[in-house]
Amino acid sequence: MLYKSVLVFLIIVFLSACSQNNSLNKTRYYQFYDQNNILSISNSVAKPTLMISDIHLPGSLNNRGIAMRLNRYQLQNANWHLWSTSPDQMLLSSAESNLVSMKKNWLILTQRARENQIQSNVRFEVKWHINRFNGGLNNDAEISGMWQLYKHHKNGRISLLQQQYFNEHKLLCEDGYIGLVSALESLWLKVNNDFMLALDKLSTHL
């Protein structure tokens, strides 16, 4: 009888420990809030076209686990706090949403669009290379990299118009991963806005 009581007690303790571990190890998924906005994009010959190429991140930053900086030389990806999709796809979708909302008089497309569906005679392409997209050491978020703007000419020639580096930081307004994701989203929006301001200046002289 004593043996059975001890066995039942051990089973209860084991199940309780498993329950606590499951609650502690619950995976959480994150995404930028506006990336799934429903956008209306009309194809018009009168609109200049901007193609957003795939966004490139190094392997550690394109991991589903949200990246945190440990020191100047090391990053670590979270085990239980994950992006809902790969960061390159999330940033591409977010950039498309941001740029369309900023520039109504441009036709903004990604490489998912077919070349023969683009009617505009003026066509530009932007390529993004991201080397920081992570939590920083000072309760902040970091994003840095560069963008390259190209022009596609009618004769098939492609020319580089501008290459611009960026390095942005933002203190977290809220502790934890929600605060980090919110700060990274704000930084990406700023980088997108700065790019469009540069594009405006360039396009007026082309």
C-alpha positions as CSV (number, residue, x, y, z in Angstrom):
1,M,0.0,0.0,0.0
2,L,2.8,2.3,0.9
3,Y,4.6,1.4,-2.4
4,K,1.5,2.4,-4.4
5,S,1.1,5.7,-2.5
6,V,4.8,6.6,-3.2
7,L,4.4,5.6,-6.9
8,V,1.3,7.8,-7.3
9,F,3.1,10.7,-5.6
10,L,6.1,10.4,-7.9
11,I,3.7,10.3,-11.0
12,I,2.0,13.5,-9.8
13,V,5.4,15.2,-9.2
14,F,6.5,14.2,-12.7
15,L,3.4,15.4,-14.4
16,S,3.6,18.7,-12.5
17,A,7.2,19.2,-13.6
18,C,6.2,18.5,-17.3
19,S,3.4,20.9,-17.1
20,Q,5.7,23.7,-15.7
21,N,8.3,23.0,-18.4
22,N,5.7,23.1,-21.1
23,S,4.4,26.5,-19.9
24,L,8.0,27.9,-19.6
25,N,9.0,26.5,-23.1
26,K,5.9,27.7,-24.9
27,T,7.0,29.0,-28.4
28,R,5.9,32.5,-29.3
29,Y,5.7,33.8,-32.9
30,Y,6.1,37.5,-34.0
31,Q,5.6,39.5,-37.1
32,F,5.5,43.1,-38.1
33,Y,2.0,44.5,-37.6
34,D,1.3,46.0,-41.0
35,Q,2.9,43.4,-43.2
36,N,-0.5,41.8,-44.2
37,N,-2.2,45.1,-45.2
38,I,-4.5,44.8,-48.2
39,L,-3.0,47.0,-50.8
40,S,-4.4,48.1,-54.2
41,I,-1.8,48.4,-56.9
42,S,-2.8,49.5,-60.3
43,N,-0.7,48.9,-63.4
44,S,-0.4,52.1,-65.4
45,V,2.0,53.3,-68.1
46,A,2.0,56.7,-66.5
47,K,3.5,55.5,-63.3
48,P,7.3,54.9,-62.9
49,T,8.0,51.4,-61.7
50,L,10.2,50.4,-58.7
51,M,11.1,46.7,-58.4
52,I,12.1,45.5,-54.9
53,S,14.6,42.7,-55.2
54,D,14.9,40.0,-52.6
55,I,16.3,41.2,-49.3
56,H,19.6,39.6,-48.3
57,L,20.6,38.8,-44.7
58,P,23.4,36.7,-43.4
59,G,22.4,33.2,-42.1
60,S,22.3,34.1,-38.4
61,L,20.0,37.1,-39.0
62,N,17.7,35.2,-41.4
63,N,17.1,32.5,-38.7
64,R,13.5,32.2,-37.5
65,G,14.9,32.6,-33.9
66,I,15.0,36.4,-33.1
67,A,18.7,37.5,-32.9
68,M,20.2,39.1,-29.8
69,R,23.7,40.6,-29.6
70,L,25.8,39.1,-26.7
71,N,28.9,41.3,-27.3
72,R,30.7,43.0,-30.1
73,Y,31.5,39.7,-31.8
74,Q,28.6,37.3,-31.0
75,L,24.9,36.9,-31.7
76,Q,22.5,34.4,-30.3
77,N,19.2,33.2,-31.8
78,A,16.2,32.7,-29.4
79,N,14.8,29.2,-29.0
80,W,11.3,30.0,-28.1
81,H,10.7,33.5,-29.6
82,L,10.5,33.1,-33.4
83,W,9.6,35.2,-36.4
84,S,6.4,33.8,-38.0
85,T,8.2,33.6,-41.3
86,S,11.9,34.0,-42.4
87,P,13.1,37.6,-41.8
88,D,13.9,38.2,-45.5
89,Q,10.4,37.4,-46.5
90,M,8.9,39.5,-43.7
91,L,11.1,42.5,-44.5
92,L,10.2,42.2,-48.2
93,S,6.5,42.1,-47.5
94,S,6.8,45.0,-45.1
95,A,8.9,47.1,-47.5
96,E,6.3,46.6,-50.3
97,S,3.6,47.7,-47.9
98,N,5.5,50.7,-46.6
99,L,6.6,52.0,-50.0
100,V,3.2,51.6,-51.6
101,S,1.6,53.6,-48.8
102,M,4.3,56.3,-49.1
103,K,4.3,56.6,-52.9
104,K,0.9,56.5,-54.5
105,N,2.2,57.8,-57.8
106,W,4.7,54.9,-58.2
107,L,4.1,51.3,-59.2
108,I,5.8,49.3,-56.4
109,L,6.4,45.6,-57.2
110,T,8.5,42.7,-56.0
111,Q,10.2,40.0,-58.0
112,R,7.0,37.9,-57.6
113,A,5.6,40.0,-60.4
114,R,6.2,38.8,-63.9
115,E,8.4,41.0,-66.2
116,N,5.9,40.9,-69.0
117,Q,3.1,42.3,-66.7
118,I,5.0,45.6,-66.2
119,Q,3.9,48.2,-68.7
120,S,5.8,51.2,-67.4
121,N,8.7,52.6,-69.6
122,V,10.6,53.9,-66.6
123,R,11.9,51.1,-64.3
124,F,14.0,51.2,-61.2
125,E,15.2,48.4,-59.0
126,V,16.3,48.5,-55.3
127,K,18.5,45.8,-53.7
128,W,18.8,45.6,-49.9
129,H,21.7,44.0,-48.0
130,I,21.1,43.8,-44.2
131,N,24.0,43.1,-41.8
132,R,22.3,44.0,-38.5
133,F,18.7,43.1,-37.6
134,N,18.8,42.3,-33.9
135,G,18.5,43.3,-30.3
136,G,21.5,45.4,-29.1
137,L,23.5,45.6,-25.9
138,N,21.9,48.7,-24.5
139,N,18.2,47.7,-24.3
140,D,17.9,48.8,-28.0
141,A,17.3,47.5,-31.5
142,E,19.8,47.6,-34.3
143,I,19.4,47.6,-38.0
144,S,22.2,48.4,-40.5
145,G,23.2,47.6,-44.1
146,M,22.9,49.3,-47.5
147,W,20.6,49.7,-50.4
148,Q,21.5,50.0,-54.1
149,L,19.3,51.7,-56.6
150,Y,19.5,50.6,-60.3
151,K,17.9,51.9,-63.5
152,H,16.9,49.5,-66.2
153,H,17.3,51.2,-69.6
154,K,15.3,50.3,-72.8
155,N,18.4,48.9,-74.5
156,G,18.7,46.3,-71.6
157,R,21.6,48.1,-69.9
158,I,21.4,48.3,-66.1
159,S,23.2,51.2,-64.3
160,L,23.8,51.8,-60.6
161,L,22.4,55.2,-59.6
162,Q,23.2,55.3,-55.9
163,Q,24.5,53.1,-53.1
164,Q,23.6,54.2,-49.6
165,Y,24.6,52.8,-46.2
166,F,22.5,53.1,-43.1
167,N,23.0,52.3,-39.4
168,E,20.1,52.9,-37.1
169,H,19.4,52.3,-33.4
170,K,16.3,52.7,-31.2
171,L,15.8,52.3,-27.5
172,L,13.0,49.8,-26.5
173,C,9.8,51.5,-25.3
174,E,8.8,48.1,-23.7
175,D,10.9,45.4,-22.3
176,G,11.0,41.9,-23.8
177,Y,10.6,40.6,-27.3
178,I,7.4,42.6,-28.1
179,G,9.3,45.8,-27.4
180,L,12.2,44.6,-29.6
181,V,9.9,43.6,-32.5
182,S,8.1,47.0,-32.3
183,A,11.5,48.8,-32.3
184,L,12.8,46.8,-35.3
185,E,9.6,47.6,-37.2
186,S,10.0,51.3,-36.5
187,L,13.6,51.2,-37.7
188,W,12.7,49.4,-40.9
189,L,10.0,52.0,-41.6
190,K,12.5,54.8,-41.1
191,V,15.0,53.1,-43.5
192,N,12.3,52.7,-46.1
193,N,11.2,56.3,-45.7
194,D,14.8,57.6,-46.0
195,F,15.1,55.5,-49.2
196,M,12.0,57.0,-50.7
197,L,13.2,60.5,-49.9
198,A,16.5,59.7,-51.8
199,L,14.5,58.2,-54.7
200,D,12.5,61.4,-54.9
201,K,15.6,63.5,-55.2
202,L,17.1,61.2,-57.8
203,S,14.0,60.8,-60.0
204,T,13.5,64.5,-60.4
205,H,16.9,64.7,-62.3
206,L,16.3,61.6,-64.5
